[in-house]
C-alpha cells in the first residue's frame, strides 16, 4: 500500500512511499510503517512521533506541524487512520453487508438475534460486539464494543476470506465520535433506546445522542424505536430510509401486541403491513420484546420475508449475561444481568417484579472512572423496585470502591427499602445466597457476561456463575 492510496494531495516526495503497516501505537511501529498521531482522552500520539521514527516509521501523519521528517499534516488523524486501515486490508467492508446497532441498552442482544435469524435463513454471518467477536462459528476475544480501525478492518477481512456475506456489529457512541467506523456504509442500522450513560466522556446528553445519530448518516436504512423519547431527534434530517417499531405506537411499521411475560420468556404478536405472527423469545421482560422487534425489523429491512424472519426469531436462543438464569437446585432463583444504567436496572427489575413469588433482592455496584452522576440514579432505580438491596463493587478501576459506594448510597435517600453495603463483590454474592429465603429472586446486576473484575492495579478473574456455585457449595458444607 502506498500513502496516496488512502490520502489525496500527498506531497510528491511522500506519495509513492510503500507502507508495510499502519498503526496508532508507537510501540507497534516497525520499519516501513505509517504512524498516525491520534489525540486521545489520556494521551497525545504527537508526543510519540519521535519514538515512532526511531522504530522505523516511514511516514508520520499528524494534525499539526511538530517539526519532524516525513511528516504529513492532515485535518483529522482519526479519519486518516480509519481510511488507512481500510485501504491496508483492501477495503474488505465493501464486500460485506454491514448491519449496525446503536443505543444505550440492548445492543448485544439485538446483534445475537440478528445473527441467529440470518443464519437460520442460510447466511454466513460475522459478529462484532461486547461479549466476543465471531466469524461464523469461530469465536474471538473482544477488547472493545467497537474495535479500533486496524482490528476492525482486520476482522472484516477475515470474515470475507471465510465466506461471510453479512457482518452485524454493535456501534458504540465512543466509536462514532472517534471515527472508528469512518468510511463504512451500513445496509441497515438499528436504534434500541437511549438513557443516561457515558457522560464522563460525552459531557451532555445532547452530545451523547448526537454521537449515536452519526450512524444513521452512513446507512441505507435506519430502524428506530418509536417509543423512545429521543427518536425524533435521531430521525430528524437524516438521508436514509426510515423504518419504525413500537409497542405503544400503532402507526409504526412493526408493532408488538398482546405481550405476555412468563418466567422463562415472553410471547407477543408481531404485526406488520397486513401480516401478523406469534413470537416467543427465551428472555423474559418487555425489554426483550423491544430487542426482538428491533432485530426482526432490521432483517426484514434487508429484504427477507415477514414469515421467514418471525419464524426464525422464535427459534433464537438467549444471550449470556442478559437475564440469565443460574442453576441453583434450590428453592430460590438467581439471575445475572448486564444492567449498568438507571434504565437498564429499571428494565430488568420491573420484569423480575412481575414474575417473583417471594422477595426481589437486587445486588449492584457502579464502575469506577465512569459517569459519577448516574450512580445515585442507579441506586434510586434499584430502591424503587427491589425488596432488598445489596450495594457492592463493580469494576472500581482507579477509584476506591468505598468512594463509589458513597456516591451510590446518596440515591437511597427517601426510600424505605432495607439495604446492606458489602464492598467485596464475592462476599456480597455469598451474603445474598446465604440469606436467601424460599421463593426469593436474586438479581446480580452489572457484570453480565464479564468474567473479570478491573481493580486499581490489576484485572482479576471473576465469574459470577462460579461465585454463586461456590456460595451454594458453602451452604451444603454448613449443612453437613
Helices and strands as residue ranges (DSSP letters): G 3-5, H 12-15, E 21-23, G 26-28, E 33-36, G 45-48, H 49-54, E 59-62, E 71-73, H 77-88, G 92-95, E 97-102, H 107-120, E 125-128, E 132-135, E 138-141, H 149-161, E 166-170, H 173-177, E 186-191, H 199-202, H 205-213, G 214-217, E 221-225, H 231-235, E 241-246, E 254-262, E 265-271, E 276-281, H 286-301, H 306-313, E 324-326, E 333-337, H 342-355, E 360-364, H 373-385, E 388-391, H 401-410, E 418-421, H 425-434, E 441-445, E 452-454, E 459-461, H 464-479
